[in-house]
């Protein structure tokens, strides 16, 4: 992994960096919300104990990100599932992608999730390799770890 990379949960100061990442072509050409709407939604994400923006930073620059949502269920004896989405790996190496995904899967495990699902429309080689190393199975667009 590149030196000085820190993987952590996003906080209030990370919104601008997250919006920048979401507006890049690697984000499946989506267009992130801007202005007041973005601030309102981001605030509700940060207040939700089952919703996380997880980021990788280098020298104060946000370089990669993903979203992790813990889903409470009535099935599986009330166990939770985890959904990883909005995975954006810019120019990072496989080790950084692995560290980001490992942080998310460890957090899902802390929440007692019996299954973790990764939805990724355009998986890059770094993502695919990291997923295999972590034990995800399935096709390239939807991978499952259980």
NUDO-230496 format. One record per residue: residue number from 1; residue in one letter; z, y, x of N, C-alpha, C in turn. Coordinates in steps of 0.2 Angstrom, whole numbers, plus 5000, padded with zeros to 4 digits. Layout:
NUDO-230496
<seq: NUM; type: A; nZ: Z; nY: Y; nX: X; caZ: Z; caY: Y; caX: X; cZ: Z; cY: Y; cX: X> $
...
***
This chain:
NUDO-230496
<seq: 1; type: X; nZ: 5000; nY: 4994; nX: 5004; caZ: 5000; caY: 5000; caX: 5000; cZ: 5000; cY: 5006; cX: 5004> $
<seq: 2; type: X; nZ: 4996; nY: 5011; nX: 5002; caZ: 4996; caY: 5017; caX: 5006; cZ: 5003; cY: 5020; cX: 5007> $
<seq: 3; type: X; nZ: 5005; nY: 5023; nX: 5013; caZ: 5011; caY: 5026; caX: 5014; cZ: 5013; cY: 5031; cX: 5009> $
<seq: 4; type: X; nZ: 5020; nY: 5032; nX: 5008; caZ: 5023; caY: 5037; caX: 5004; cZ: 5021; cY: 5036; cX: 4996> $
<seq: 5; type: X; nZ: 5019; nY: 5031; nX: 4994; caZ: 5017; caY: 5030; caX: 4987; cZ: 5024; cY: 5028; cX: 4983> $
<seq: 6; type: X; nZ: 5025; nY: 5032; nX: 4978; caZ: 5031; caY: 5030; caX: 4974; cZ: 5029; cY: 5029; cX: 4967> $
<seq: 7; type: X; nZ: 5031; nY: 5023; nX: 4964; caZ: 5030; caY: 5021; caX: 4957; cZ: 5036; cY: 5022; cX: 4953> $
<seq: 8; type: X; nZ: 5035; nY: 5026; nX: 4948; caZ: 5041; caY: 5028; caX: 4943; cZ: 5039; cY: 5029; cX: 4936> $
<seq: 9; type: X; nZ: 5044; nY: 5030; nX: 4932; caZ: 5043; caY: 5032; caX: 4925; cZ: 5041; cY: 5040; cX: 4926> $
<seq: 10; type: X; nZ: 5036; nY: 5042; nX: 4922; caZ: 5034; caY: 5049; caX: 4921; cZ: 5040; cY: 5053; cX: 4918> $
<seq: 11; type: X; nZ: 5040; nY: 5060; nX: 4920; caZ: 5045; caY: 5064; caX: 4917; cZ: 5041; cY: 5070; cX: 4914> $
<seq: 12; type: X; nZ: 5045; nY: 5075; nX: 4912; caZ: 5042; caY: 5081; caX: 4909; cZ: 5037; cY: 5085; cX: 4914> $
<seq: 13; type: X; nZ: 5038; nY: 5085; nX: 4920; caZ: 5034; caY: 5088; caX: 4925; cZ: 5027; cY: 5085; cX: 4926> $
<seq: 14; type: X; nZ: 5026; nY: 5079; nX: 4924; caZ: 5020; caY: 5075; caX: 4925; cZ: 5014; cY: 5076; cX: 4920> $
<seq: 15; type: X; nZ: 5015; nY: 5079; nX: 4915; caZ: 5010; caY: 5080; caX: 4910; cZ: 5004; cY: 5082; cX: 4912> $
<seq: 16; type: X; nZ: 5003; nY: 5088; nX: 4916; caZ: 4997; caY: 5090; caX: 4919; cZ: 4993; cY: 5085; cX: 4923> $
<seq: 17; type: X; nZ: 4997; nY: 5081; nX: 4927; caZ: 4994; caY: 5076; caX: 4931; cZ: 4991; cY: 5071; cX: 4927> $
<seq: 18; type: X; nZ: 4995; nY: 5069; nX: 4922; caZ: 4993; caY: 5063; caX: 4917; cZ: 4986; cY: 5065; cX: 4913> $
<seq: 19; type: X; nZ: 4986; nY: 5072; nX: 4911; caZ: 4980; caY: 5074; caX: 4907; cZ: 4974; cY: 5074; cX: 4912> $
<seq: 20; type: X; nZ: 4975; nY: 5076; nX: 4918; caZ: 4970; caY: 5076; caX: 4923; cZ: 4967; cY: 5069; cX: 4924> $
<seq: 21; type: X; nZ: 4971; nY: 5064; nX: 4925; caZ: 4969; caY: 5057; caX: 4926; cZ: 4965; cY: 5055; cX: 4919> $
<seq: 22; type: X; nZ: 4968; nY: 5056; nX: 4913; caZ: 4965; caY: 5054; caX: 4907; cZ: 4958; cY: 5057; cX: 4906> $
<seq: 23; type: X; nZ: 4957; nY: 5063; nX: 4909; caZ: 4950; caY: 5066; caX: 4908; cZ: 4945; cY: 5064; cX: 4914> $
<seq: 24; type: X; nZ: 4947; nY: 5059; nX: 4918; caZ: 4942; caY: 5057; caX: 4923; cZ: 4938; cY: 5051; cX: 4920> $
<seq: 25; type: X; nZ: 4932; nY: 5050; nX: 4923; caZ: 4928; caY: 5045; caX: 4921; cZ: 4931; cY: 5038; cX: 4921> $
<seq: 26; type: X; nZ: 4935; nY: 5037; nX: 4926; caZ: 4938; caY: 5030; caX: 4927; cZ: 4943; cY: 5029; cX: 4920> $
<seq: 27; type: X; nZ: 4944; nY: 5034; nX: 4916; caZ: 4948; caY: 5032; caX: 4910; cZ: 4943; cY: 5031; cX: 4904> $
<seq: 28; type: X; nZ: 4938; nY: 5027; nX: 4905; caZ: 4933; caY: 5025; caX: 4900; cZ: 4930; cY: 5031; cX: 4897> $
<seq: 29; type: X; nZ: 4930; nY: 5037; nX: 4900; caZ: 4927; caY: 5043; caX: 4897; cZ: 4930; cY: 5045; cX: 4891> $
<seq: 30; type: X; nZ: 4937; nY: 5044; nX: 4891; caZ: 4941; caY: 5047; caX: 4885; cZ: 4942; cY: 5054; cX: 4886> $
<seq: 31; type: X; nZ: 4944; nY: 5058; nX: 4881; caZ: 4946; caY: 5065; caX: 4882; cZ: 4953; cY: 5066; cX: 4880> $
<seq: 32; type: X; nZ: 4957; nY: 5068; nX: 4884; caZ: 4964; caY: 5068; caX: 4883; cZ: 4966; cY: 5074; cX: 4878> $
<seq: 33; type: X; nZ: 4971; nY: 5074; nX: 4875; caZ: 4973; caY: 5080; caX: 4871; cZ: 4975; cY: 5086; cX: 4876> $
<seq: 34; type: X; nZ: 4974; nY: 5092; nX: 4873; caZ: 4976; caY: 5098; caX: 4877; cZ: 4981; cY: 5102; cX: 4874> $
<seq: 35; type: X; nZ: 4984; nY: 5107; nX: 4877; caZ: 4988; caY: 5112; caX: 4874; cZ: 4994; cY: 5109; cX: 4870> $
<seq: 36; type: X; nZ: 4995; nY: 5113; nX: 4865; caZ: 5001; caY: 5111; caX: 4861; cZ: 5001; cY: 5104; cX: 4858> $
<seq: 37; type: X; nZ: 4995; nY: 5101; nX: 4856; caZ: 4995; caY: 5094; caX: 4854; cZ: 4998; cY: 5090; cX: 4859> $
<seq: 38; type: X; nZ: 4995; nY: 5091; nX: 4865; caZ: 4997; caY: 5086; caX: 4871; cZ: 5005; cY: 5087; cX: 4872> $
<seq: 39; type: X; nZ: 5007; nY: 5093; nX: 4872; caZ: 5014; caY: 5094; caX: 4874; cZ: 5019; cY: 5091; cX: 4868> $
<seq: 40; type: X; nZ: 5017; nY: 5091; nX: 4862; caZ: 5020; caY: 5088; caX: 4856; cZ: 5020; cY: 5081; cX: 4857> $
<seq: 41; type: X; nZ: 5015; nY: 5078; nX: 4858; caZ: 5014; caY: 5070; caX: 4859; cZ: 5018; cY: 5068; cX: 4865> $
<seq: 42; type: X; nZ: 5017; nY: 5071; nX: 4870; caZ: 5020; caY: 5069; caX: 4876; cZ: 5028; cY: 5069; cX: 4876> $
<seq: 43; type: X; nZ: 5030; nY: 5075; nX: 4873; caZ: 5038; caY: 5075; caX: 4871; cZ: 5040; cY: 5069; cX: 4867> $
<seq: 44; type: X; nZ: 5036; nY: 5067; nX: 4862; caZ: 5039; caY: 5061; caX: 4858; cZ: 5038; cY: 5055; cX: 4862> $
<seq: 45; type: X; nZ: 5033; nY: 5054; nX: 4867; caZ: 5033; caY: 5048; caX: 4871; cZ: 5039; cY: 5048; cX: 4875> $
<seq: 46; type: X; nZ: 5041; nY: 5054; nX: 4878; caZ: 5047; caY: 5054; caX: 4883; cZ: 5053; cY: 5052; cX: 4879> $
<seq: 47; type: X; nZ: 5054; nY: 5054; nX: 4873; caZ: 5060; caY: 5053; caX: 4869; cZ: 5060; cY: 5046; cX: 4866> $
<seq: 48; type: X; nZ: 5054; nY: 5042; nX: 4866; caZ: 5054; caY: 5035; caX: 4863; cZ: 5056; cY: 5030; cX: 4869> $
<seq: 49; type: X; nZ: 5062; nY: 5027; nX: 4867; caZ: 5065; caY: 5022; caX: 4872; cZ: 5060; cY: 5016; cX: 4873> $
<seq: 50; type: X; nZ: 5055; nY: 5015; nX: 4869; caZ: 5051; caY: 5009; caX: 4870; cZ: 5044; cY: 5011; cX: 4872> $
<seq: 51; type: X; nZ: 5043; nY: 5017; nX: 4875; caZ: 5036; caY: 5020; caX: 4877; cZ: 5037; cY: 5023; cX: 4884> $
<seq: 52; type: X; nZ: 5033; nY: 5021; nX: 4888; caZ: 5033; caY: 5023; caX: 4895; cZ: 5026; cY: 5025; cX: 4898> $
<seq: 53; type: X; nZ: 5026; nY: 5031; nX: 4901; caZ: 5020; caY: 5032; caX: 4906; cZ: 5023; cY: 5031; cX: 4913> $
<seq: 54; type: X; nZ: 5020; nY: 5026; nX: 4916; caZ: 5022; caY: 5024; caX: 4923; cZ: 5016; cY: 5027; cX: 4928> $
<seq: 55; type: X; nZ: 5019; nY: 5030; nX: 4933; caZ: 5014; caY: 5033; caX: 4937; cZ: 5015; cY: 5031; cX: 4945> $
<seq: 56; type: X; nZ: 5010; nY: 5032; nX: 4949; caZ: 5011; caY: 5031; caX: 4956; cZ: 5009; cY: 5038; cX: 4959> $
<seq: 57; type: X; nZ: 5013; nY: 5040; nX: 4963; caZ: 5013; caY: 5047; caX: 4966; cZ: 5012; cY: 5047; cX: 4974> $
<seq: 58; type: X; nZ: 5009; nY: 5051; nX: 4976; caZ: 5008; caY: 5052; caX: 4984; cZ: 5009; cY: 5059; cX: 4985> $
<seq: 59; type: X; nZ: 5014; nY: 5061; nX: 4989; caZ: 5015; caY: 5068; caX: 4992; cZ: 5014; cY: 5073; cX: 4986> $
<seq: 60; type: X; nZ: 5018; nY: 5071; nX: 4981; caZ: 5018; caY: 5076; caX: 4975; cZ: 5012; cY: 5076; cX: 4970> $
<seq: 61; type: X; nZ: 5007; nY: 5071; nX: 4972; caZ: 5001; caY: 5071; caX: 4968; cZ: 5001; cY: 5064; cX: 4964> $
<seq: 62; type: X; nZ: 5000; nY: 5065; nX: 4958; caZ: 4999; caY: 5059; caX: 4953; cZ: 4992; cY: 5056; cX: 4955> $
<seq: 63; type: X; nZ: 4992; nY: 5049; nX: 4957; caZ: 4986; caY: 5046; caX: 4959; cZ: 4984; cY: 5041; cX: 4954> $
<seq: 64; type: X; nZ: 4989; nY: 5037; nX: 4951; caZ: 4987; caY: 5032; caX: 4946; cZ: 4992; cY: 5032; cX: 4941> $
<seq: 65; type: X; nZ: 4990; nY: 5028; nX: 4935; caZ: 4995; caY: 5028; caX: 4930; cZ: 4993; cY: 5022; cX: 4925> $
<seq: 66; type: X; nZ: 4998; nY: 5021; nX: 4921; caZ: 4997; caY: 5016; caX: 4915; cZ: 5002; cY: 5018; cX: 4910> $
<seq: 67; type: X; nZ: 5001; nY: 5015; nX: 4904; caZ: 5006; caY: 5016; caX: 4898; cZ: 5008; cY: 5009; cX: 4896> $
<seq: 68; type: X; nZ: 5015; nY: 5009; nX: 4895; caZ: 5018; caY: 5003; caX: 4893; cZ: 5022; cY: 5004; cX: 4887> $
<seq: 69; type: X; nZ: 5020; nY: 5000; nX: 4882; caZ: 5024; caY: 5000; caX: 4875; cZ: 5027; cY: 4994; cX: 4874> $
<seq: 70; type: X; nZ: 5034; nY: 4994; nX: 4872; caZ: 5038; caY: 4988; caX: 4871; cZ: 5037; cY: 4988; cX: 4863> $
<seq: 71; type: X; nZ: 5035; nY: 4982; nX: 4860; caZ: 5034; caY: 4981; caX: 4853; cZ: 5039; cY: 4976; cX: 4851> $
<seq: 72; type: X; nZ: 5043; nY: 4979; nX: 4846; caZ: 5048; caY: 4975; caX: 4843; cZ: 5045; cY: 4970; cX: 4838> $
<seq: 73; type: X; nZ: 5047; nY: 4964; nX: 4837; caZ: 5043; caY: 4960; caX: 4832; cZ: 5049; cY: 4956; cX: 4828> $
<seq: 74; type: X; nZ: 5046; nY: 4954; nX: 4822; caZ: 5050; caY: 4950; caX: 4818; cZ: 5049; cY: 4942; cX: 4820> $
<seq: 75; type: X; nZ: 5044; nY: 4941; nX: 4822; caZ: 5042; caY: 4934; caX: 4824; cZ: 5046; cY: 4932; cX: 4831> $
<seq: 76; type: X; nZ: 5045; nY: 4926; nX: 4834; caZ: 5048; caY: 4924; caX: 4840; cZ: 5055; cY: 4926; cX: 4841> $
<seq: 77; type: X; nZ: 5059; nY: 4925; nX: 4835; caZ: 5066; caY: 4926; caX: 4835; cZ: 5068; cY: 4933; cX: 4837> $
<seq: 78; type: X; nZ: 5064; nY: 4938; nX: 4835; caZ: 5065; caY: 4945; caX: 4836; cZ: 5064; cY: 4947; cX: 4843> $
<seq: 79; type: X; nZ: 5060; nY: 4943; nX: 4847; caZ: 5058; caY: 4945; caX: 4854; cZ: 5053; cY: 4950; cX: 4854> $
<seq: 80; type: X; nZ: 5053; nY: 4954; nX: 4860; caZ: 5048; caY: 4959; caX: 4860; cZ: 5042; cY: 4957; cX: 4864> $
<seq: 81; type: X; nZ: 5036; nY: 4961; nX: 4863; caZ: 5030; caY: 4960; caX: 4867; cZ: 5029; cY: 4966; cX: 4871> $
<seq: 82; type: X; nZ: 5025; nY: 4966; nX: 4876; caZ: 5024; caY: 4972; caX: 4880; cZ: 5016; cY: 4973; cX: 4880> $
<seq: 83; type: X; nZ: 5014; nY: 4979; nX: 4879; caZ: 5007; caY: 4981; caX: 4879; cZ: 5006; cY: 4986; cX: 4885> $
<seq: 84; type: X; nZ: 5002; nY: 4984; nX: 4890; caZ: 5000; caY: 4989; caX: 4895; cZ: 4993; cY: 4992; cX: 4893> $
<seq: 85; type: X; nZ: 4992; nY: 4998; nX: 4893; caZ: 4985; caY: 5001; caX: 4892; cZ: 4985; cY: 5008; cX: 4896> $
<seq: 86; type: X; nZ: 4979; nY: 5011; nX: 4895; caZ: 4978; caY: 5017; caX: 4899; cZ: 4979; cY: 5017; cX: 4906> $
<seq: 87; type: X; nZ: 4977; nY: 5011; nX: 4909; caZ: 4978; caY: 5009; caX: 4916; cZ: 4972; cY: 5013; cX: 4920> $
<seq: 88; type: X; nZ: 4974; nY: 5018; nX: 4924; caZ: 4969; caY: 5021; caX: 4928; cZ: 4971; cY: 5021; cX: 4935> $
<seq: 89; type: X; nZ: 4966; nY: 5018; nX: 4939; caZ: 4967; caY: 5017; caX: 4946; cZ: 4961; cY: 5021; cX: 4949> $
<seq: 90; type: X; nZ: 4963; nY: 5026; nX: 4953; caZ: 4958; caY: 5030; caX: 4956; cZ: 4955; cY: 5027; cX: 4962> $
<seq: 91; type: X; nZ: 4957; nY: 5030; nX: 4968; caZ: 4954; caY: 5028; caX: 4974; cZ: 4959; cY: 5023; cX: 4978> $
<seq: 92; type: X; nZ: 4964; nY: 5021; nX: 4974; caZ: 4969; caY: 5017; caX: 4977; cZ: 4967; cY: 5010; cX: 4979> $
<seq: 93; type: X; nZ: 4972; nY: 5007; nX: 4983; caZ: 4970; caY: 5000; caX: 4985; cZ: 4974; cY: 4995; cX: 4981> $
<seq: 94; type: X; nZ: 4972; nY: 4989; nX: 4982; caZ: 4975; caY: 4984; caX: 4978; cZ: 4983; cY: 4983; cX: 4978> $
<seq: 95; type: X; nZ: 4986; nY: 4985; nX: 4984; caZ: 4993; caY: 4985; caX: 4984; cZ: 4996; cY: 4990; cX: 4979> $
<seq: 96; type: X; nZ: 4993; nY: 4996; nX: 4979; caZ: 4996; caY: 5001; caX: 4974; cZ: 4995; cY: 4999; cX: 4967> $
<seq: 97; type: X; nZ: 4989; nY: 4996; nX: 4965; caZ: 4988; caY: 4993; caX: 4958; cZ: 4993; cY: 4988; cX: 4957> $
<seq: 98; type: X; nZ: 4994; nY: 4984; nX: 4962; caZ: 4999; caY: 4978; caX: 4961; cZ: 5006; cY: 4981; cX: 4960> $
<seq: 99; type: X; nZ: 5008; nY: 4986; nX: 4964; caZ: 5015; caY: 4990; caX: 4963; cZ: 5016; cY: 4993; cX: 4956> $
<seq: 100; type: X; nZ: 5010; nY: 4996; nX: 4954; caZ: 5011; caY: 4999; caX: 4947; cZ: 5011; cY: 4994; cX: 4942> $
<seq: 101; type: X; nZ: 5007; nY: 4989; nX: 4942; caZ: 5008; caY: 4983; caX: 4937; cZ: 5014; cY: 4979; cX: 4938> $
<seq: 102; type: X; nZ: 5017; nY: 4978; nX: 4944; caZ: 5023; caY: 4975; caX: 4945; cZ: 5029; cY: 4979; cX: 4942> $
<seq: 103; type: X; nZ: 5029; nY: 4985; nX: 4943; caZ: 5034; caY: 4990; caX: 4940; cZ: 5034; cY: 4989; cX: 4932> $
<seq: 104; type: X; nZ: 5028; nY: 4989; nX: 4929; caZ: 5028; caY: 4988; caX: 4922; cZ: 5030; cY: 4981; cX: 4919> $
<seq: 105; type: X; nZ: 5028; nY: 4976; nX: 4923; caZ: 5030; caY: 4969; caX: 4921; cZ: 5037; cY: 4968; cX: 4922> $
<seq: 106; type: X; nZ: 5040; nY: 4971; nX: 4927; caZ: 5047; caY: 4970; caX: 4928; cZ: 5051; cY: 4974; cX: 4922> $
<seq: 107; type: X; nZ: 5049; nY: 4980; nX: 4920; caZ: 5052; caY: 4983; caX: 4915; cZ: 5051; cY: 4980; cX: 4908> $
<seq: 108; type: X; nZ: 5045; nY: 4977; nX: 4907; caZ: 5045; caY: 4972; caX: 4901; cZ: 5049; cY: 4967; cX: 4901> $
<seq: 109; type: X; nZ: 5050; nY: 4964; nX: 4907; caZ: 5055; caY: 4958; caX: 4908; cZ: 5062; cY: 4960; cX: 4906> $
<seq: 110; type: X; nZ: 5064; nY: 4966; nX: 4909; caZ: 5071; caY: 4969; caX: 4907; cZ: 5072; cY: 4970; cX: 4900> $
<seq: 111; type: X; nZ: 5067; nY: 4971; nX: 4896; caZ: 5067; caY: 4972; caX: 4889; cZ: 5067; cY: 4966; cX: 4885> $
<seq: 112; type: X; nZ: 5066; nY: 4960; nX: 4889; caZ: 5066; caY: 4953; caX: 4886; cZ: 5060; cY: 4952; cX: 4883> $
<seq: 113; type: X; nZ: 5054; nY: 4955; nX: 4885; caZ: 5048; caY: 4953; caX: 4882; cZ: 5045; cY: 4946; cX: 4883> $
<seq: 114; type: X; nZ: 5043; nY: 4942; nX: 4878; caZ: 5041; caY: 4935; caX: 4880; cZ: 5034; cY: 4935; cX: 4882> $
<seq: 115; type: X; nZ: 5030; nY: 4941; nX: 4881; caZ: 5023; caY: 4941; caX: 4882; cZ: 5021; cY: 4948; cX: 4884> $
<seq: 116; type: X; nZ: 5017; nY: 4949; nX: 4889; caZ: 5015; caY: 4956; caX: 4891; cZ: 5007; cY: 4955; cX: 4891> $
<seq: 117; type: X; nZ: 5004; nY: 4960; nX: 4887; caZ: 4997; caY: 4960; caX: 4886; cZ: 4994; cY: 4966; cX: 4890> $
<seq: 118; type: X; nZ: 4989; nY: 4965; nX: 4894; caZ: 4986; caY: 4971; caX: 4897; cZ: 4979; cY: 4972; cX: 4894> $
<seq: 119; type: X; nZ: 4978; nY: 4978; nX: 4891; caZ: 4971; caY: 4979; caX: 4888; cZ: 4968; cY: 4984; cX: 4893> $
<seq: 120; type: X; nZ: 4962; nY: 4983; nX: 4896; caZ: 4959; caY: 4987; caX: 4900; cZ: 4951; cY: 4986; cX: 4899> $
<seq: 121; type: X; nZ: 4948; nY: 4992; nX: 4897; caZ: 4941; caY: 4991; caX: 4896; cZ: 4936; cY: 4990; cX: 4902> $
<seq: 122; type: X; nZ: 4938; nY: 4993; nX: 4907; caZ: 4934; caY: 4993; caX: 4913; cZ: 4938; cY: 4991; cX: 4919> $
<seq: 123; type: X; nZ: 4940; nY: 4985; nX: 4920; caZ: 4944; caY: 4983; caX: 4925; cZ: 4941; cY: 4983; cX: 4932> $
<seq: 124; type: X; nZ: 4944; nY: 4987; nX: 4937; caZ: 4941; caY: 4987; caX: 4943; cZ: 4943; cY: 4981; cX: 4947> $
<seq: 125; type: X; nZ: 4940; nY: 4980; nX: 4953; caZ: 4942; caY: 4974; caX: 4957; cZ: 4949; cY: 4974; cX: 4959> $
<seq: 126; type: X; nZ: 4952; nY: 4980; nX: 4960; caZ: 4959; caY: 4981; caX: 4962; cZ: 4964; cY: 4979; cX: 4957> $
<seq: 127; type: X; nZ: 4962; nY: 4980; nX: 4950; caZ: 4966; caY: 4979; caX: 4945; cZ: 4965; cY: 4971; cX: 4943> $
<seq: 128; type: X; nZ: 4959; nY: 4968; nX: 4944; caZ: 4958; caY: 4961; caX: 4943; cZ: 4962; cY: 4957; cX: 4948> $
<seq: 129; type: X; nZ: 4962; nY: 4959; nX: 4954; caZ: 4965; caY: 4955; caX: 4959; cZ: 4973; cY: 4956; cX: 4958> $
<seq: 130; type: X; nZ: 4975; nY: 4962; nX: 4957; caZ: 4983; caY: 4963; caX: 4956; cZ: 4985; cY: 4958; cX: 4950> $
<seq: 131; type: X; nZ: 4981; nY: 4958; nX: 4944; caZ: 4983; caY: 4954; caX: 4938; cZ: 4983; cY: 4947; cX: 4940> $
<seq: 132; type: X; nZ: 4978; nY: 4944; nX: 4944; caZ: 4979; caY: 4937; caX: 4946; cZ: 4985; cY: 4936; cX: 4950> $
<seq: 133; type: X; nZ: 4986; nY: 4940; nX: 4954; caZ: 4992; caY: 4939; caX: 4959; cZ: 4999; cY: 4939; cX: 4955> $
<seq: 134; type: X; nZ: 4999; nY: 4943; nX: 4949; caZ: 5005; caY: 4943; caX: 4945; cZ: 5005; cY: 4938; cX: 4940> $
<seq: 135; type: X; nZ: 5000; nY: 4934; nX: 4939; caZ: 4999; caY: 4928; caX: 4934; cZ: 4996; cY: 4930; cX: 4928> $
<seq: 136; type: X; nZ: 4993; nY: 4935; nX: 4927; caZ: 4990; caY: 4937; caX: 4920; cZ: 4984; cY: 4932; cX: 4920> $
<seq: 137; type: X; nZ: 4983; nY: 4930; nX: 4913; caZ: 4977; caY: 4925; caX: 4912; cZ: 4973; cY: 4928; cX: 4906> $
<seq: 138; type: X; nZ: 4967; nY: 4926; nX: 4906; caZ: 4962; caY: 4928; caX: 4900; cZ: 4956; cY: 4932; cX: 4903> $
<seq: 139; type: X; nZ: 4952; nY: 4935; nX: 4898; caZ: 4946; caY: 4938; caX: 4901; cZ: 4948; cY: 4945; cX: 4903> $
<seq: 140; type: X; nZ: 4943; nY: 4948; nX: 4906; caZ: 4944; caY: 4954; caX: 4910; cZ: 4946; cY: 4960; cX: 4906> $
<seq: 141; type: X; nZ: 4945; nY: 4960; nX: 4899; caZ: 4947; caY: 4965; caX: 4895; cZ: 4954; cY: 4965; cX: 4892> $
<seq: 142; type: X; nZ: 4956; nY: 4959; nX: 4891; caZ: 4963; caY: 4958; caX: 4888; cZ: 4966; cY: 4952; cX: 4892> $
<seq: 143; type: X; nZ: 4971; nY: 4953; nX: 4896; caZ: 4974; caY: 4948; caX: 4900; cZ: 4982; cY: 4948; cX: 4897> $
<seq: 144; type: X; nZ: 4984; nY: 4941; nX: 4898; caZ: 4991; caY: 4940; caX: 4895; cZ: 4995; cY: 4937; cX: 4900> $
<seq: 145; type: X; nZ: 5001; nY: 4939; nX: 4901; caZ: 5006; caY: 4936; caX: 4905; cZ: 5012; cY: 4934; cX: 4901> $
<seq: 146; type: X; nZ: 5014; nY: 4927; nX: 4901; caZ: 5019; caY: 4925; caX: 4897; cZ: 5023; cY: 4919; cX: 4901> $
***
